Amino acid sequence: MDRLRKLRKERNVTQQELADEMLVTKRTLARYESGESEPRSSMVFDLADYFKVSIDYLVGRSDVR
């Protein structure tokens, strides 16, 4: 999820801070960002809410936030 990393950096949030907020490990979040693993759908909803973007934007299906 390339956009996840971009959004996190735009907000100046570390991987650890976001992982703590999402109740996952830093390694899990790093795997999401690298594309090594995919978050479950409930996590995608939570991430979209956290960054105040659409799910389609977060997963790269739209350029409209």
PyMOL commands that set and color helices and strands:
alter all, ss='L'
color gray80, all
select helices_A, chain A and resi 2-10+15-22+26-34+41-51+55-58
alter helices_A, ss='H'
color red, helices_A
deselect
rebuild
show_as cartoon
